[in-house]
Amino acid sequence: MQRAFLDLGAVPHAHPAPGLDGLVAEREATISEIAPALRAGYDCAAAMGTEHYEINAYEAAIRLADELGESEVASLLRMTLEQELDALSKLGEQADRLARTAVEQPVV
């Protein structure tokens, strides 16, 4: 990611991510309401939400890079997007496994 900024002649700076902070706050505010046996699945779903958020940001950045004619930057962003999509896929597999476990071992 840093290389994409450097290719654009910009210096990357950390900024707050209110959307991600909101997802974390939502999880923290509601986790106690979830039955302990279901919390792993809930946490997995929350992680999937953050991946979707990040994927959306990368897709928007790729569109902008494409429109600016910055093909090298767009390529770097696409590589990172692929990593995010892979992480989401793995989380989805984990969510499926956790859902099966929850169904097989009902909460009392």
N, C-alpha and C positions, 0 to 999 in steps of 0.2 A: 504494500500500500504506500509506503514511504517513497518508493521509486516512482510511483505515479505522480505524486506531488512534485518530486524533483524534476521529472520530465516536463512538467508544466511550469517549472521555474518558481514554484511556490514552496513555502516551508509549512509542513504540517503542524497544526496546533491542536491540542486536546480541547474539546468543548463539551459542556454538559449535554447529555442525551435525555431530555425530559420524557420522551416516549418510552425509552428503555427503563428509565427510572420509574415510570408509571406502571410498567409491567411488573417490575420487582416489587413495588409497593402493593400492587393488587395481590400478588402471591402471598406476601407477608401478612396482609390484612385478612386473608381468607383461609390460610393453611390450617388454622386451629379448628375451623369448622369441618374439615375433611377427616373422615375416619382414618385412624392411623394405618390401617391396612391398605388404604387407597392413596396415601400421600406420595408414594414413589411415582405412581401414575400421574398424579396431579403435578408433581415437580417436573416430570417429563413433558407434560403438556405446556407448562410454563416455559420451559426451555425451547420448545418448538415455537412458541409465540415470539421469543426473542430472535430466533433464527428467521422467522418470516419477516420481522421488522428489518433485520439486517439485509436480507435478500431484496426487499423493496428498495432500500437505500442504494444498494449496488446496481440494481436495474435502472434506477433513475440516473445515477452517475454515468452509467454506460451510455444511456441515451444522450446525455449532455456531451460526453466525450465524442461520441459518433457525430453529433451535429457540429461540433467544433472542428471536426476533421482530425482529431487526436487519436489516430488508430492504435498507436503503441500504448497509450494510456488506457484506451478501451480494452485492448487485449489483456493488459495487466488486471484490470477490473474484472474481466470475464473469468480469468483464472481464479481470482478470489471468490467470485460468485459461485463457481463450480465447487469450491471447497465448502462454501456455506450450504449449497444444495446437497452435497454429500453428507454434511453434518445433520441436516434436516432429515434426510433419508434414514440415517442411522438412528436418529431419535424416533422416527416413525416406527421403525422395526422394534425398538425398545418399548414404545407405547403399545404396540400390538401385543407384545409378550406380556406386559404388565396388565393389559386389559383381559387377556386370557386367564392369567393368574387370578385376577379379581373375580372373574365369573366362576372359575373352578373352586375358589375358596371364598364363598360369600361372607360378607361382614355380618357379624352378629349384632 
